[in-house]
């Protein structure tokens, strides 16, 4: 499911990326989030539903960056990166 979500995300973002670009700060954080989601997908320490939610939040952050709203997007990225620290995000 995670790979399907990422494939969908890439298709949407590739289309959106042709219209505009994102800032260096957003691009850096975006790469961190991709690595974070992939790492936790490989570890299987988060449920598939939670990984799906993180993937959708990632898409929201990326599209927000492309729209030029860096401050909001960076806050979304930070929320994703802190997700595992919250007990509710960890797979039982």
Secondary structure as UniProt FT lines:
FT   HELIX           2..19
FT   HELIX           24..43
FT   HELIX           48..66
FT   TURN            67..68
FT   HELIX           70..81
FT   HELIX           83..85
FT   HELIX           87..89
//
